[in-house]
Amino acid sequence: MRNVRRVAVALALVAGGCSMRPAEERALKDLEVGRVEASGVAFTVEDGLAVVRQVEAGTLTLWGSAPAFHVRAVSSAGANETWTVVVRNAMPDAELTVKVGDEPLLVDALPGPLPTVKRWQVRLPAGAEARLTVAPPLWDQPRPFRFAALADVQEALPRVGDIYQRINADPTLRFIFFSGDLTQRGTIEQLEEFQSRLQESRIPLFATLGNHELLNPDPRFHEYFGRGNLHFTFQGAHFTMIDSGNGSLDPRAEVELDRWLEAGRDSVHILGTHIPLVDPIGVRNGAFASRNEAASLLAKLARARLDLTLYGHVHSYYVFSNAGIPAFISGGGGAIPEQFDGVGRHFLAVEVDPPAQSVRTVSLVRVD
């Protein structure tokens, strides 16, 4: 009789609209990232690859979540025409181009306070639709490049600057690909501090969230750093991040993942997420909550010929293969170390060669 009551309660919760999917709310938040309307202009960041931080008095401020992104601006009759566009967490060599149809508009570059803060002024004609592109030169041309991979800063946030200094010392690294756990509890104060500390980096950081961002009952990751599930391309390589903060992937996000895997099938494609799909070591069961779900996702990644998986969560450094795909657990951003590897704080330097459709090297860089 007791079991019957439990089933009845569960059915009632489902019927009443109570979600049994822990990441569903975040997957829905993903869809709203990058949208705002002000002064008669509706701005939409395509694919949610930038966060609208502020819009007022003819100034649009964005936080970039990818090396290159597009913004659609639809102006109504009588709308404000002169806009200052500010992009924080931008590539240091990013430029702004604006077109109405095929007609380019004049853009004036303004000085910025940091290499990763870019400012421009542009006139958006009232009653027209414009497309703004924020990107480095030749960003869509396949060329080899290198990037840094990092995860799990957490309680080491006050001293993460030494990692940024090591990254700054390598001028070939183009951006930081961060696989979650930026902070210890995901509070507004900690997210603000992470953002402030990032000013010490000469290059931007593009992140998904980790389980520690969810310790705050009111998670604010999306407001600061954008989508938990996202996909972007750079110089011929595809990058995908998925939100595994709950040790699972929401079905809505999996639908997007299918589309992204198909888009990157014939290119270099790298996936980052916080919690490993499988735990090759087993010291803390640091893997997806469901082995069946993990196996299904790995089979999907293998069929799509993914080139590399990058994980965090386990505060160590491990190299292995999952479903034939090279895999790295790199949780050395400063969080309390597992101390099973003897590596300590570190990041990875990854070299990709899109013309050759390959990941050339993944190198360990120790910080202390």
Steps between C-alpha positions, in 0.01 A plus 500: 500500500789733586655448156166577334485831686855586390412434137184711535699791647759478221228502235333796665823696498552433131139583419530820699790617291783428746810432293702188576786636281752685717662689210179592316478852643857574391434360152206739473715790623743422219230595250463851647868595506589793275156660454405857587291787366572865576457843341303350213763238409464125556840332537541122466837330538491206261531161673523681835877543469509819707320624811328837508651662807352846467307715255434867562530843341619370165757258645481121465740305722559130432708224658641276229461123535686413179788637289256617229128567503224683312232737629179577315369853562148584383421873527150638498403834345622783720745274691823628648762482224837569664629208707817427692564125500716372786617137507668367812683167495582562134790376292778763517500533120122499462345741252141610446345490154141606436285446193148589395436239235824496300578864576778552761456778755770725637638389839721718720734312736529651849773437759438230761643463851622139454610279208179299547266802508412636156292811422353632176250759388259436213185653354216251458243643255147521641250265339772261379653166601876487549738212570795568726798264501757506782801291399875502437619528140480173304320329787306281256803384301645156593843554658698331780483661844543426870274553801512435875268256680426555869249399769430502874623825650251502792656605831827598326327797340709758692823359353390395151703791360816291493334261254401792281859627516629165369241508223592861419862392460405289196395744224380216276205411727186661356238442773420294811248214471365452853321181608314617808528573873606859470410566864441320827126566538391706199396803706472842339804615698709207376386541139590869525842409635560245224415768247730750673792255520461429131622852430847359565470281189601645163258259325130422552360199684201305364333277757229256586389454859580231754325348799641766734318773307181319604565512876337841496120445527457779243768428234609812309755353259288583193478868592877531523657254257219379273377166381592174668452318168662674206680446172736722304755479222843660471747474213337184371467316833171425678465537877207368703432540871225313681356564845564193717473680833249245625687200360260480209403674174154646461303357202462850353877540504546155347288605202736795450800273546377278216488802271846620604653156455363484148636847422850402616507149358754578227708746701714506811247485784579540871252452784534633851283427803550503872417149621669218304266263321699214650746490790819319392641498853204447732642678802192721548243371251559814296274415208149540361228385740369244250736255331234434237478869414879530490532198270232638268669840479844348442365287218351814348831688528688210345261476206547873438879449493568743784872577531547587868310510830609731784367452854543650846337413836772256610777726635777309329653434159416180314530393140286220359273400213120494511334314213820545304500880549805654672396630842664722760389570855666827595368637827812687605369856516572517872215312669602269785715242317423130496875437538493170313692628200781708653439772241338780700370821350513502122330569169518343156635656179319352200620535142248437223551482125164547329637475142636155593186423705705405805588585857878511486598512868356536848776614736497516880617833643574497875447818694640395839 
